[in-house]
Amino acid sequence: MTKLQVPCFFLKWIGYNMAMNAMNITFPLGRSDVVSLLQHYKISPTRQRVEIAEFLFQCPQHLSAEKILDGVTNAGNRVSRATVYNTMGLFSAKGVVREVLIDRERVFYDSNPDVHQHLYNVDTGELTDVYDAEVDMVAEPKLPDGLRIIGTDIVYKVTSR
């Protein structure tokens, strides 16, 4: 295992995950579980939101909005690209999923509620979960007035040797 130093605000992210774990998510989620999950986060369970969430919560996974669109439409559902992007924005803002930003052009949505970090392979474009990293906490950085930390993600970017 590798030791890392991570700011204390990482604990706030762990709190987010504990809230998700409190929902006792067991994959795959059925339609009634998806509706309950959305209602828990005060999201109106429209047909399209439920269909998107059903696809997302089949298993713990990392999907781009395009992959979500493909999966939902391949399952026989009608949903627009704009609806997928808007819904994923809503889901991440409300805490239903984590948005994992790799760079400007690569965003993944993570349905895994467990506390974990990520490994991104720049050669293959694959994002995987990392659970066994030892983390040492360091002090939260001093921020300019008017700013607050809203979250942090740890993503290890790797490539073949």
Phi and psi in radians as a Rosetta constraint file:
Dihedral C 1 N 2 CA 2 C 2 CIRCULARHARMONIC -1.783 0.35
Dihedral N 2 CA 2 C 2 N 3 CIRCULARHARMONIC 2.437 0.35
Dihedral C 2 N 3 CA 3 C 3 CIRCULARHARMONIC -1.599 0.35
Dihedral N 3 CA 3 C 3 N 4 CIRCULARHARMONIC 2.395 0.35
Dihedral C 3 N 4 CA 4 C 4 CIRCULARHARMONIC -2.180 0.35
Dihedral N 4 CA 4 C 4 N 5 CIRCULARHARMONIC 2.725 0.35
Dihedral C 4 N 5 CA 5 C 5 CIRCULARHARMONIC -1.924 0.35
Dihedral N 5 CA 5 C 5 N 6 CIRCULARHARMONIC 2.185 0.35
Dihedral C 5 N 6 CA 6 C 6 CIRCULARHARMONIC -2.280 0.35
Dihedral N 6 CA 6 C 6 N 7 CIRCULARHARMONIC 2.425 0.35
Dihedral C 6 N 7 CA 7 C 7 CIRCULARHARMONIC -1.043 0.35
Dihedral N 7 CA 7 C 7 N 8 CIRCULARHARMONIC 2.696 0.35
Dihedral C 7 N 8 CA 8 C 8 CIRCULARHARMONIC -1.058 0.35
Dihedral N 8 CA 8 C 8 N 9 CIRCULARHARMONIC -0.438 0.35
Dihedral C 8 N 9 CA 9 C 9 CIRCULARHARMONIC -1.162 0.35
Dihedral N 9 CA 9 C 9 N 10 CIRCULARHARMONIC -0.168 0.35
Dihedral C 9 N 10 CA 10 C 10 CIRCULARHARMONIC -1.008 0.35
Dihedral N 10 CA 10 C 10 N 11 CIRCULARHARMONIC -0.552 0.35
Dihedral C 10 N 11 CA 11 C 11 CIRCULARHARMONIC -1.092 0.35
Dihedral N 11 CA 11 C 11 N 12 CIRCULARHARMONIC -0.554 0.35
Dihedral C 11 N 12 CA 12 C 12 CIRCULARHARMONIC -1.128 0.35
Dihedral N 12 CA 12 C 12 N 13 CIRCULARHARMONIC -0.656 0.35
Dihedral C 12 N 13 CA 13 C 13 CIRCULARHARMONIC -1.175 0.35
Dihedral N 13 CA 13 C 13 N 14 CIRCULARHARMONIC -0.686 0.35
Dihedral C 13 N 14 CA 14 C 14 CIRCULARHARMONIC -1.053 0.35
Dihedral N 14 CA 14 C 14 N 15 CIRCULARHARMONIC -0.673 0.35
Dihedral C 14 N 15 CA 15 C 15 CIRCULARHARMONIC -1.034 0.35
Dihedral N 15 CA 15 C 15 N 16 CIRCULARHARMONIC -0.686 0.35
Dihedral C 15 N 16 CA 16 C 16 CIRCULARHARMONIC -1.041 0.35
Dihedral N 16 CA 16 C 16 N 17 CIRCULARHARMONIC -0.816 0.35
Dihedral C 16 N 17 CA 17 C 17 CIRCULARHARMONIC -1.167 0.35
Dihedral N 17 CA 17 C 17 N 18 CIRCULARHARMONIC -0.613 0.35
Dihedral C 17 N 18 CA 18 C 18 CIRCULARHARMONIC -1.114 0.35
Dihedral N 18 CA 18 C 18 N 19 CIRCULARHARMONIC -0.643 0.35
Dihedral C 18 N 19 CA 19 C 19 CIRCULARHARMONIC -1.100 0.35
Dihedral N 19 CA 19 C 19 N 20 CIRCULARHARMONIC -0.733 0.35
Dihedral C 19 N 20 CA 20 C 20 CIRCULARHARMONIC -1.124 0.35
Dihedral N 20 CA 20 C 20 N 21 CIRCULARHARMONIC -0.747 0.35
Dihedral C 20 N 21 CA 21 C 21 CIRCULARHARMONIC -1.120 0.35
Dihedral N 21 CA 21 C 21 N 22 CIRCULARHARMONIC -0.529 0.35
Dihedral C 21 N 22 CA 22 C 22 CIRCULARHARMONIC -1.070 0.35
Dihedral N 22 CA 22 C 22 N 23 CIRCULARHARMONIC -0.364 0.35
Dihedral C 22 N 23 CA 23 C 23 CIRCULARHARMONIC -1.333 0.35
Dihedral N 23 CA 23 C 23 N 24 CIRCULARHARMONIC -0.150 0.35
Dihedral C 23 N 24 CA 24 C 24 CIRCULARHARMONIC 0.935 0.35
Dihedral N 24 CA 24 C 24 N 25 CIRCULARHARMONIC 0.945 0.35
Dihedral C 24 N 25 CA 25 C 25 CIRCULARHARMONIC -1.249 0.35
Dihedral N 25 CA 25 C 25 N 26 CIRCULARHARMONIC 2.163 0.35
Dihedral C 25 N 26 CA 26 C 26 CIRCULARHARMONIC -2.149 0.35
Dihedral N 26 CA 26 C 26 N 27 CIRCULARHARMONIC 2.104 0.35
Dihedral C 26 N 27 CA 27 C 27 CIRCULARHARMONIC -1.439 0.35
Dihedral N 27 CA 27 C 27 N 28 CIRCULARHARMONIC 2.574 0.35
Dihedral C 27 N 28 CA 28 C 28 CIRCULARHARMONIC -1.385 0.35
Dihedral N 28 CA 28 C 28 N 29 CIRCULARHARMONIC 2.667 0.35
Dihedral C 28 N 29 CA 29 C 29 CIRCULARHARMONIC -1.529 0.35
Dihedral N 29 CA 29 C 29 N 30 CIRCULARHARMONIC 2.304 0.35
Dihedral C 29 N 30 CA 30 C 30 CIRCULARHARMONIC -1.429 0.35
Dihedral N 30 CA 30 C 30 N 31 CIRCULARHARMONIC 3.034 0.35
Dihedral C 30 N 31 CA 31 C 31 CIRCULARHARMONIC -0.995 0.35
Dihedral N 31 CA 31 C 31 N 32 CIRCULARHARMONIC -0.798 0.35
Dihedral C 31 N 32 CA 32 C 32 CIRCULARHARMONIC -1.156 0.35
Dihedral N 32 CA 32 C 32 N 33 CIRCULARHARMONIC -0.618 0.35
Dihedral C 32 N 33 CA 33 C 33 CIRCULARHARMONIC -1.172 0.35
Dihedral N 33 CA 33 C 33 N 34 CIRCULARHARMONIC -0.680 0.35
Dihedral C 33 N 34 CA 34 C 34 CIRCULARHARMONIC -1.108 0.35
Dihedral N 34 CA 34 C 34 N 35 CIRCULARHARMONIC -0.787 0.35
Dihedral C 34 N 35 CA 35 C 35 CIRCULARHARMONIC -1.051 0.35
Dihedral N 35 CA 35 C 35 N 36 CIRCULARHARMONIC -0.786 0.35
Dihedral C 35 N 36 CA 36 C 36 CIRCULARHARMONIC -1.079 0.35
Dihedral N 36 CA 36 C 36 N 37 CIRCULARHARMONIC -0.720 0.35
Dihedral C 36 N 37 CA 37 C 37 CIRCULARHARMONIC -1.074 0.35
Dihedral N 37 CA 37 C 37 N 38 CIRCULARHARMONIC -0.828 0.35
Dihedral C 37 N 38 CA 38 C 38 CIRCULARHARMONIC -1.108 0.35
Dihedral N 38 CA 38 C 38 N 39 CIRCULARHARMONIC -0.745 0.35
Dihedral C 38 N 39 CA 39 C 39 CIRCULARHARMONIC -1.110 0.35
Dihedral N 39 CA 39 C 39 N 40 CIRCULARHARMONIC -0.644 0.35
Dihedral C 39 N 40 CA 40 C 40 CIRCULARHARMONIC -1.023 0.35
Dihedral N 40 CA 40 C 40 N 41 CIRCULARHARMONIC -0.656 0.35
Dihedral C 40 N 41 CA 41 C 41 CIRCULARHARMONIC -1.597 0.35
Dihedral N 41 CA 41 C 41 N 42 CIRCULARHARMONIC 0.236 0.35
Dihedral C 41 N 42 CA 42 C 42 CIRCULARHARMONIC 1.042 0.35
Dihedral N 42 CA 42 C 42 N 43 CIRCULARHARMONIC 0.722 0.35
Dihedral C 42 N 43 CA 43 C 43 CIRCULARHARMONIC -1.967 0.35
Dihedral N 43 CA 43 C 43 N 44 CIRCULARHARMONIC 2.221 0.35
Dihedral C 43 N 44 CA 44 C 44 CIRCULARHARMONIC -1.121 0.35
Dihedral N 44 CA 44 C 44 N 45 CIRCULARHARMONIC 2.157 0.35
Dihedral C 44 N 45 CA 45 C 45 CIRCULARHARMONIC -1.437 0.35
Dihedral N 45 CA 45 C 45 N 46 CIRCULARHARMONIC 1.301 0.35
Dihedral C 45 N 46 CA 46 C 46 CIRCULARHARMONIC -1.206 0.35
Dihedral N 46 CA 46 C 46 N 47 CIRCULARHARMONIC 2.857 0.35
Dihedral C 46 N 47 CA 47 C 47 CIRCULARHARMONIC -0.950 0.35
Dihedral N 47 CA 47 C 47 N 48 CIRCULARHARMONIC -0.823 0.35
Dihedral C 47 N 48 CA 48 C 48 CIRCULARHARMONIC -1.217 0.35
Dihedral N 48 CA 48 C 48 N 49 CIRCULARHARMONIC -0.673 0.35
Dihedral C 48 N 49 CA 49 C 49 CIRCULARHARMONIC -1.111 0.35
Dihedral N 49 CA 49 C 49 N 50 CIRCULARHARMONIC -0.714 0.35
Dihedral C 49 N 50 CA 50 C 50 CIRCULARHARMONIC -1.124 0.35
Dihedral N 50 CA 50 C 50 N 51 CIRCULARHARMONIC -0.765 0.35
Dihedral C 50 N 51 CA 51 C 51 CIRCULARHARMONIC -1.095 0.35
Dihedral N 51 CA 51 C 51 N 52 CIRCULARHARMONIC -0.719 0.35
Dihedral C 51 N 52 CA 52 C 52 CIRCULARHARMONIC -1.148 0.35
Dihedral N 52 CA 52 C 52 N 53 CIRCULARHARMONIC -0.799 0.35
Dihedral C 52 N 53 CA 53 C 53 CIRCULARHARMONIC -1.143 0.35
Dihedral N 53 CA 53 C 53 N 54 CIRCULARHARMONIC -0.663 0.35
Dihedral C 53 N 54 CA 54 C 54 CIRCULARHARMONIC -1.031 0.35
Dihedral N 54 CA 54 C 54 N 55 CIRCULARHARMONIC -0.736 0.35
Dihedral C 54 N 55 CA 55 C 55 CIRCULARHARMONIC -1.160 0.35
Dihedral N 55 CA 55 C 55 N 56 CIRCULARHARMONIC -0.768 0.35
Dihedral C 55 N 56 CA 56 C 56 CIRCULARHARMONIC -1.086 0.35
Dihedral N 56 CA 56 C 56 N 57 CIRCULARHARMONIC -0.715 0.35
Dihedral C 56 N 57 CA 57 C 57 CIRCULARHARMONIC -1.705 0.35
Dihedral N 57 CA 57 C 57 N 58 CIRCULARHARMONIC 0.522 0.35
Dihedral C 57 N 58 CA 58 C 58 CIRCULARHARMONIC -1.217 0.35
Dihedral N 58 CA 58 C 58 N 59 CIRCULARHARMONIC -0.601 0.35
Dihedral C 58 N 59 CA 59 C 59 CIRCULARHARMONIC -2.877 0.35
Dihedral N 59 CA 59 C 59 N 60 CIRCULARHARMONIC 2.893 0.35
Dihedral C 59 N 60 CA 60 C 60 CIRCULARHARMONIC -1.143 0.35
Dihedral N 60 CA 60 C 60 N 61 CIRCULARHARMONIC 2.151 0.35
Dihedral C 60 N 61 CA 61 C 61 CIRCULARHARMONIC -2.714 0.35
Dihedral N 61 CA 61 C 61 N 62 CIRCULARHARMONIC 2.869 0.35
Dihedral C 61 N 62 CA 62 C 62 CIRCULARHARMONIC -2.085 0.35
Dihedral N 62 CA 62 C 62 N 63 CIRCULARHARMONIC 2.022 0.35
Dihedral C 62 N 63 CA 63 C 63 CIRCULARHARMONIC -2.279 0.35
Dihedral N 63 CA 63 C 63 N 64 CIRCULARHARMONIC 2.508 0.35
Dihedral C 63 N 64 CA 64 C 64 CIRCULARHARMONIC -1.415 0.35
Dihedral N 64 CA 64 C 64 N 65 CIRCULARHARMONIC 2.868 0.35
Dihedral C 64 N 65 CA 65 C 65 CIRCULARHARMONIC -1.051 0.35
Dihedral N 65 CA 65 C 65 N 66 CIRCULARHARMONIC -0.639 0.35
Dihedral C 65 N 66 CA 66 C 66 CIRCULARHARMONIC -1.143 0.35
Dihedral N 66 CA 66 C 66 N 67 CIRCULARHARMONIC -0.718 0.35
Dihedral C 66 N 67 CA 67 C 67 CIRCULARHARMONIC -1.140 0.35
Dihedral N 67 CA 67 C 67 N 68 CIRCULARHARMONIC -0.664 0.35
Dihedral C 67 N 68 CA 68 C 68 CIRCULARHARMONIC -1.116 0.35
Dihedral N 68 CA 68 C 68 N 69 CIRCULARHARMONIC -0.806 0.35
Dihedral C 68 N 69 CA 69 C 69 CIRCULARHARMONIC -0.997 0.35
Dihedral N 69 CA 69 C 69 N 70 CIRCULARHARMONIC -0.832 0.35
Dihedral C 69 N 70 CA 70 C 70 CIRCULARHARMONIC -1.058 0.35
Dihedral N 70 CA 70 C 70 N 71 CIRCULARHARMONIC -0.806 0.35
Dihedral C 70 N 71 CA 71 C 71 CIRCULARHARMONIC -1.129 0.35
Dihedral N 71 CA 71 C 71 N 72 CIRCULARHARMONIC -0.733 0.35
Dihedral C 71 N 72 CA 72 C 72 CIRCULARHARMONIC -1.192 0.35
Dihedral N 72 CA 72 C 72 N 73 CIRCULARHARMONIC -0.748 0.35
Dihedral C 72 N 73 CA 73 C 73 CIRCULARHARMONIC -1.255 0.35
Dihedral N 73 CA 73 C 73 N 74 CIRCULARHARMONIC -0.612 0.35
Dihedral C 73 N 74 CA 74 C 74 CIRCULARHARMONIC -1.157 0.35
Dihedral N 74 CA 74 C 74 N 75 CIRCULARHARMONIC -0.400 0.35
Dihedral C 74 N 75 CA 75 C 75 CIRCULARHARMONIC -1.423 0.35
Dihedral N 75 CA 75 C 75 N 76 CIRCULARHARMONIC 0.041 0.35
Dihedral C 75 N 76 CA 76 C 76 CIRCULARHARMONIC 1.627 0.35
Dihedral N 76 CA 76 C 76 N 77 CIRCULARHARMONIC 0.187 0.35
Dihedral C 76 N 77 CA 77 C 77 CIRCULARHARMONIC -1.675 0.35
Dihedral N 77 CA 77 C 77 N 78 CIRCULARHARMONIC 2.613 0.35
Dihedral C 77 N 78 CA 78 C 78 CIRCULARHARMONIC -1.796 0.35
Dihedral N 78 CA 78 C 78 N 79 CIRCULARHARMONIC 2.038 0.35
Dihedral C 78 N 79 CA 79 C 79 CIRCULARHARMONIC -2.624 0.35
Dihedral N 79 CA 79 C 79 N 80 CIRCULARHARMONIC 2.489 0.35
Dihedral C 79 N 80 CA 80 C 80 CIRCULARHARMONIC -1.561 0.35
Dihedral N 80 CA 80 C 80 N 81 CIRCULARHARMONIC 2.807 0.35
Dihedral C 80 N 81 CA 81 C 81 CIRCULARHARMONIC -1.018 0.35
Dihedral N 81 CA 81 C 81 N 82 CIRCULARHARMONIC -0.777 0.35
Dihedral C 81 N 82 CA 82 C 82 CIRCULARHARMONIC -1.068 0.35
Dihedral N 82 CA 82 C 82 N 83 CIRCULARHARMONIC -0.695 0.35
Dihedral C 82 N 83 CA 83 C 83 CIRCULARHARMONIC -1.112 0.35
Dihedral N 83 CA 83 C 83 N 84 CIRCULARHARMONIC -0.724 0.35
Dihedral C 83 N 84 CA 84 C 84 CIRCULARHARMONIC -1.093 0.35
Dihedral N 84 CA 84 C 84 N 85 CIRCULARHARMONIC -0.852 0.35
Dihedral C 84 N 85 CA 85 C 85 CIRCULARHARMONIC -1.082 0.35
Dihedral N 85 CA 85 C 85 N 86 CIRCULARHARMONIC -0.766 0.35
Dihedral C 85 N 86 CA 86 C 86 CIRCULARHARMONIC -1.138 0.35
Dihedral N 86 CA 86 C 86 N 87 CIRCULARHARMONIC -0.730 0.35
Dihedral C 86 N 87 CA 87 C 87 CIRCULARHARMONIC -1.141 0.35
Dihedral N 87 CA 87 C 87 N 88 CIRCULARHARMONIC -0.733 0.35
Dihedral C 87 N 88 CA 88 C 88 CIRCULARHARMONIC -1.179 0.35
Dihedral N 88 CA 88 C 88 N 89 CIRCULARHARMONIC -0.611 0.35
Dihedral C 88 N 89 CA 89 C 89 CIRCULARHARMONIC -1.076 0.35
Dihedral N 89 CA 89 C 89 N 90 CIRCULARHARMONIC -0.757 0.35
Dihedral C 89 N 90 CA 90 C 90 CIRCULARHARMONIC -1.129 0.35
Dihedral N 90 CA 90 C 90 N 91 CIRCULARHARMONIC -0.843 0.35
Dihedral C 90 N 91 CA 91 C 91 CIRCULARHARMONIC -1.031 0.35
Dihedral N 91 CA 91 C 91 N 92 CIRCULARHARMONIC -0.731 0.35
Dihedral C 91 N 92 CA 92 C 92 CIRCULARHARMONIC -1.270 0.35
Dihedral N 92 CA 92 C 92 N 93 CIRCULARHARMONIC -0.656 0.35
Dihedral C 92 N 93 CA 93 C 93 CIRCULARHARMONIC -1.130 0.35
Dihedral N 93 CA 93 C 93 N 94 CIRCULARHARMONIC -0.620 0.35
Dihedral C 93 N 94 CA 94 C 94 CIRCULARHARMONIC -1.490 0.35
Dihedral N 94 CA 94 C 94 N 95 CIRCULARHARMONIC -0.197 0.35
Dihedral C 94 N 95 CA 95 C 95 CIRCULARHARMONIC 1.605 0.35
Dihedral N 95 CA 95 C 95 N 96 CIRCULARHARMONIC 0.219 0.35
Dihedral C 95 N 96 CA 96 C 96 CIRCULARHARMONIC -1.240 0.35
Dihedral N 96 CA 96 C 96 N 97 CIRCULARHARMONIC -0.678 0.35
Dihedral C 96 N 97 CA 97 C 97 CIRCULARHARMONIC -2.321 0.35
Dihedral N 97 CA 97 C 97 N 98 CIRCULARHARMONIC 2.842 0.35
Dihedral C 97 N 98 CA 98 C 98 CIRCULARHARMONIC -1.706 0.35
Dihedral N 98 CA 98 C 98 N 99 CIRCULARHARMONIC 2.369 0.35
Dihedral C 98 N 99 CA 99 C 99 CIRCULARHARMONIC -1.610 0.35
Dihedral N 99 CA 99 C 99 N 100 CIRCULARHARMONIC 2.140 0.35
Dihedral C 99 N 100 CA 100 C 100 CIRCULARHARMONIC -1.921 0.35
Dihedral N 100 CA 100 C 100 N 101 CIRCULARHARMONIC 1.915 0.35
Dihedral C 100 N 101 CA 101 C 101 CIRCULARHARMONIC -1.635 0.35
Dihedral N 101 CA 101 C 101 N 102 CIRCULARHARMONIC 2.017 0.35
Dihedral C 101 N 102 CA 102 C 102 CIRCULARHARMONIC -1.542 0.35
Dihedral N 102 CA 102 C 102 N 103 CIRCULARHARMONIC -0.858 0.35
Dihedral C 102 N 103 CA 103 C 103 CIRCULARHARMONIC -2.768 0.35
Dihedral N 103 CA 103 C 103 N 104 CIRCULARHARMONIC -3.019 0.35
Dihedral C 103 N 104 CA 104 C 104 CIRCULARHARMONIC -0.998 0.35
Dihedral N 104 CA 104 C 104 N 105 CIRCULARHARMONIC -0.537 0.35
Dihedral C 104 N 105 CA 105 C 105 CIRCULARHARMONIC -1.790 0.35
Dihedral N 105 CA 105 C 105 N 106 CIRCULARHARMONIC -0.099 0.35
Dihedral C 105 N 106 CA 106 C 106 CIRCULARHARMONIC -2.217 0.35
Dihedral N 106 CA 106 C 106 N 107 CIRCULARHARMONIC 1.937 0.35
Dihedral C 106 N 107 CA 107 C 107 CIRCULARHARMONIC -2.222 0.35
Dihedral N 107 CA 107 C 107 N 108 CIRCULARHARMONIC 2.291 0.35
Dihedral C 107 N 108 CA 108 C 108 CIRCULARHARMONIC -2.010 0.35
Dihedral N 108 CA 108 C 108 N 109 CIRCULARHARMONIC 2.627 0.35
Dihedral C 108 N 109 CA 109 C 109 CIRCULARHARMONIC -1.941 0.35
Dihedral N 109 CA 109 C 109 N 110 CIRCULARHARMONIC 2.176 0.35
Dihedral C 109 N 110 CA 110 C 110 CIRCULARHARMONIC -1.828 0.35
Dihedral N 110 CA 110 C 110 N 111 CIRCULARHARMONIC 2.076 0.35
Dihedral C 110 N 111 CA 111 C 111 CIRCULARHARMONIC -1.592 0.35
Dihedral N 111 CA 111 C 111 N 112 CIRCULARHARMONIC 0.020 0.35
Dihedral C 111 N 112 CA 112 C 112 CIRCULARHARMONIC -1.466 0.35
Dihedral N 112 CA 112 C 112 N 113 CIRCULARHARMONIC 2.013 0.35
Dihedral C 112 N 113 CA 113 C 113 CIRCULARHARMONIC -1.452 0.35
Dihedral N 113 CA 113 C 113 N 114 CIRCULARHARMONIC -0.132 0.35
Dihedral C 113 N 114 CA 114 C 114 CIRCULARHARMONIC -1.243 0.35
Dihedral N 114 CA 114 C 114 N 115 CIRCULARHARMONIC 2.665 0.35
Dihedral C 114 N 115 CA 115 C 115 CIRCULARHARMONIC -1.191 0.35
Dihedral N 115 CA 115 C 115 N 116 CIRCULARHARMONIC 2.123 0.35
Dihedral C 115 N 116 CA 116 C 116 CIRCULARHARMONIC -2.879 0.35
Dihedral N 116 CA 116 C 116 N 117 CIRCULARHARMONIC 2.942 0.35
Dihedral C 116 N 117 CA 117 C 117 CIRCULARHARMONIC -1.991 0.35
Dihedral N 117 CA 117 C 117 N 118 CIRCULARHARMONIC -3.050 0.35
Dihedral C 117 N 118 CA 118 C 118 CIRCULARHARMONIC -2.294 0.35
Dihedral N 118 CA 118 C 118 N 119 CIRCULARHARMONIC 2.649 0.35
Dihedral C 118 N 119 CA 119 C 119 CIRCULARHARMONIC -2.102 0.35
Dihedral N 119 CA 119 C 119 N 120 CIRCULARHARMONIC 2.092 0.35
Dihedral C 119 N 120 CA 120 C 120 CIRCULARHARMONIC -1.956 0.35
Dihedral N 120 CA 120 C 120 N 121 CIRCULARHARMONIC 2.104 0.35
Dihedral C 120 N 121 CA 121 C 121 CIRCULARHARMONIC -1.582 0.35
Dihedral N 121 CA 121 C 121 N 122 CIRCULARHARMONIC 1.931 0.35
Dihedral C 121 N 122 CA 122 C 122 CIRCULARHARMONIC -1.199 0.35
Dihedral N 122 CA 122 C 122 N 123 CIRCULARHARMONIC -0.380 0.35
Dihedral C 122 N 123 CA 123 C 123 CIRCULARHARMONIC -1.302 0.35
Dihedral N 123 CA 123 C 123 N 124 CIRCULARHARMONIC -0.725 0.35
Dihedral C 123 N 124 CA 124 C 124 CIRCULARHARMONIC -1.801 0.35
Dihedral N 124 CA 124 C 124 N 125 CIRCULARHARMONIC -0.300 0.35
Dihedral C 124 N 125 CA 125 C 125 CIRCULARHARMONIC 1.370 0.35
Dihedral N 125 CA 125 C 125 N 126 CIRCULARHARMONIC 0.211 0.35
Dihedral C 125 N 126 CA 126 C 126 CIRCULARHARMONIC -1.554 0.35
Dihedral N 126 CA 126 C 126 N 127 CIRCULARHARMONIC 2.413 0.35
Dihedral C 126 N 127 CA 127 C 127 CIRCULARHARMONIC -1.980 0.35
Dihedral N 127 CA 127 C 127 N 128 CIRCULARHARMONIC 2.185 0.35
Dihedral C 127 N 128 CA 128 C 128 CIRCULARHARMONIC -2.216 0.35
Dihedral N 128 CA 128 C 128 N 129 CIRCULARHARMONIC 2.773 0.35
Dihedral C 128 N 129 CA 129 C 129 CIRCULARHARMONIC -1.459 0.35
Dihedral N 129 CA 129 C 129 N 130 CIRCULARHARMONIC 2.523 0.35
Dihedral C 129 N 130 CA 130 C 130 CIRCULARHARMONIC -2.174 0.35
Dihedral N 130 CA 130 C 130 N 131 CIRCULARHARMONIC 2.163 0.35
Dihedral C 130 N 131 CA 131 C 131 CIRCULARHARMONIC -1.940 0.35
Dihedral N 131 CA 131 C 131 N 132 CIRCULARHARMONIC -0.341 0.35
Dihedral C 131 N 132 CA 132 C 132 CIRCULARHARMONIC -1.769 0.35
Dihedral N 132 CA 132 C 132 N 133 CIRCULARHARMONIC 0.257 0.35
Dihedral C 132 N 133 CA 133 C 133 CIRCULARHARMONIC -1.317 0.35
Dihedral N 133 CA 133 C 133 N 134 CIRCULARHARMONIC 2.281 0.35
Dihedral C 133 N 134 CA 134 C 134 CIRCULARHARMONIC -1.406 0.35
Dihedral N 134 CA 134 C 134 N 135 CIRCULARHARMONIC 2.355 0.35
Dihedral C 134 N 135 CA 135 C 135 CIRCULARHARMONIC -2.120 0.35
Dihedral N 135 CA 135 C 135 N 136 CIRCULARHARMONIC 2.166 0.35
Dihedral C 135 N 136 CA 136 C 136 CIRCULARHARMONIC -1.724 0.35
Dihedral N 136 CA 136 C 136 N 137 CIRCULARHARMONIC 2.364 0.35
Dihedral C 136 N 137 CA 137 C 137 CIRCULARHARMONIC -1.520 0.35
Dihedral N 137 CA 137 C 137 N 138 CIRCULARHARMONIC 2.449 0.35
Dihedral C 137 N 138 CA 138 C 138 CIRCULARHARMONIC -2.178 0.35
Dihedral N 138 CA 138 C 138 N 139 CIRCULARHARMONIC 2.935 0.35
Dihedral C 138 N 139 CA 139 C 139 CIRCULARHARMONIC -1.096 0.35
Dihedral N 139 CA 139 C 139 N 140 CIRCULARHARMONIC 2.562 0.35
Dihedral C 139 N 140 CA 140 C 140 CIRCULARHARMONIC -1.138 0.35
Dihedral N 140 CA 140 C 140 N 141 CIRCULARHARMONIC 2.417 0.35
Dihedral C 140 N 141 CA 141 C 141 CIRCULARHARMONIC -1.185 0.35
Dihedral N 141 CA 141 C 141 N 142 CIRCULARHARMONIC 2.622 0.35
Dihedral C 141 N 142 CA 142 C 142 CIRCULARHARMONIC -1.327 0.35
Dihedral N 142 CA 142 C 142 N 143 CIRCULARHARMONIC 2.229 0.35
Dihedral C 142 N 143 CA 143 C 143 CIRCULARHARMONIC -1.856 0.35
Dihedral N 143 CA 143 C 143 N 144 CIRCULARHARMONIC 2.616 0.35
Dihedral C 143 N 144 CA 144 C 144 CIRCULARHARMONIC -1.067 0.35
Dihedral N 144 CA 144 C 144 N 145 CIRCULARHARMONIC 2.689 0.35
Dihedral C 144 N 145 CA 145 C 145 CIRCULARHARMONIC -0.952 0.35
Dihedral N 145 CA 145 C 145 N 146 CIRCULARHARMONIC 2.454 0.35
Dihedral C 145 N 146 CA 146 C 146 CIRCULARHARMONIC 1.560 0.35
Dihedral N 146 CA 146 C 146 N 147 CIRCULARHARMONIC -0.061 0.35
Dihedral C 146 N 147 CA 147 C 147 CIRCULARHARMONIC -1.949 0.35
Dihedral N 147 CA 147 C 147 N 148 CIRCULARHARMONIC 2.609 0.35
Dihedral C 147 N 148 CA 148 C 148 CIRCULARHARMONIC -2.469 0.35
Dihedral N 148 CA 148 C 148 N 149 CIRCULARHARMONIC 2.630 0.35
Dihedral C 148 N 149 CA 149 C 149 CIRCULARHARMONIC -1.405 0.35
Dihedral N 149 CA 149 C 149 N 150 CIRCULARHARMONIC 2.279 0.35
Dihedral C 149 N 150 CA 150 C 150 CIRCULARHARMONIC -1.909 0.35
Dihedral N 150 CA 150 C 150 N 151 CIRCULARHARMONIC -0.141 0.35
Dihedral C 150 N 151 CA 151 C 151 CIRCULARHARMONIC 2.880 0.35
Dihedral N 151 CA 151 C 151 N 152 CIRCULARHARMONIC 2.969 0.35
Dihedral C 151 N 152 CA 152 C 152 CIRCULARHARMONIC -2.660 0.35
Dihedral N 152 CA 152 C 152 N 153 CIRCULARHARMONIC 2.647 0.35
Dihedral C 152 N 153 CA 153 C 153 CIRCULARHARMONIC -2.295 0.35
Dihedral N 153 CA 153 C 153 N 154 CIRCULARHARMONIC 2.538 0.35
Dihedral C 153 N 154 CA 154 C 154 CIRCULARHARMONIC -1.907 0.35
Dihedral N 154 CA 154 C 154 N 155 CIRCULARHARMONIC 2.067 0.35
Dihedral C 154 N 155 CA 155 C 155 CIRCULARHARMONIC -2.239 0.35
Dihedral N 155 CA 155 C 155 N 156 CIRCULARHARMONIC 2.051 0.35
Dihedral C 155 N 156 CA 156 C 156 CIRCULARHARMONIC -1.542 0.35
Dihedral N 156 CA 156 C 156 N 157 CIRCULARHARMONIC 2.134 0.35
Dihedral C 156 N 157 CA 157 C 157 CIRCULARHARMONIC -1.700 0.35
Dihedral N 157 CA 157 C 157 N 158 CIRCULARHARMONIC 2.217 0.35
Dihedral C 157 N 158 CA 158 C 158 CIRCULARHARMONIC -2.232 0.35
Dihedral N 158 CA 158 C 158 N 159 CIRCULARHARMONIC 2.812 0.35
Dihedral C 158 N 159 CA 159 C 159 CIRCULARHARMONIC -2.538 0.35
Dihedral N 159 CA 159 C 159 N 160 CIRCULARHARMONIC 2.852 0.35
Dihedral C 159 N 160 CA 160 C 160 CIRCULARHARMONIC -1.185 0.35
Dihedral N 160 CA 160 C 160 N 161 CIRCULARHARMONIC 2.618 0.35
